[in-house]
Amino acid sequence: MKKQSVLLFIVGFLLLMTALSGCAANQANGKANGTETIVNIGIQQNVDPLLLAREKGWFEQAFAKEHAKVQWTEFQSGPPQIEALSANHLDFSSVGNSPVISAQAAGIGFTEISNTRIGGKADAILVSKGSAIKTIRDLKGKKIAVAKGSSGFNLLYEALQHAGLKDSDVQIIQLQPDEAQAAFNSKKVDAWAVWEPFVSYETIEHQAGVLSTESDLNSLSPSFLLVRSQFAKDHPDLTVTFLKVYEQARLWQNKHFNEAVAIYAKAKNLDKRVVASALKSNPSINVPISEKIIHAQQKTADFQLSLKIINNKIDTGKVVDNQYIEKALKK
């Protein structure tokens, strides 16, 4: 009887483990139960249609019609979103040029499904009001705050090379935006490489100076909507729905600009002037990813490879799939 009890226990335990593994697999694929799909959306500190749609509840409304439920997670920058995608904790995200390059080089399973910004002035290297630093070359020996792997990180390295400097010529302090902003405003760092709306906030509220943007370097810093590749395969219709809602929010923002500014200002506790400046300097789009953008990304990837920021050669066109945005934009 004891042997039989042990055998029954072992069988029962194995069945329980199998069931739990199945539940975990279903959750990783977005399944909450047999009928409802969980859609995990990442959002970072930007003012863009993703935030507007969240504030309006439009994703929740659209996905509910397809028996799906939305869960939001906030991030400081793009790289942590990539980590969440890699761990199957995120299905959709919006990030800049550099995080997707690092993600592709690391073999993470994501797909670029829309180009949301061109990014000529998406990022800037800032210095405090009254700073003696007037050019990038003046940064030699100075402390510069930046979020590692972000679009601001890439701008900083491009600007340094353009000025004939190496990263070893400056002190790069790796900080996420909340910590970097405190360090910058307390003058614990001499410069800060960051993106909108932080650029508009610092230049308007604190009269910070701009040393460089992408346009000064004849460079682009495009932004993208990403989907976890397996999620897109499992839920192609939800992927199209996601893009449709984003487009709904973008068009509403353009048509009701002042109302959108007020919504963003309240959501992020920003002055309306800051929000309006950020939206105008880095306007939102929602279009298929063009050969021009793929080429710009390839140029950035090759640049990062030359500096050993990434360790292997990549083809940036390989992560692009325009089928979803083309379906979403069909009348």
Buried (B, 14 or more C-beta within 10 A) or exposed (E): EEEEEEEEEEEEEEEEEEEEEEEEEBBBBBBBEEEBBBBBBBBBBBBBBBBBBBBBEBBBEBBEEEEBBBBEBEBBBBBBBBBBBBEBBBBBBBBBBBBBBBBBBBEBBBBBBBBBBBBBBBBBBBBBEEBEBEEBBBBBEBBBBBBBBBBBBBBBBBBBBBBEBEBEBBBBBBBBBEBBBEBBBEEEBBBBBBBBBBBBBBBBEEEBBBBBBBBBBEBBBBBBBBBBBBBBEBBBEBBBBBBBBBBBBBEBBEEEEEEBBEBBBEBBEBBEBBBBBBBEBBBBBBBBBBEEBBEBBBBBBBBBBEEEBBEEEBEBBEBBBBBBBEBBBEE
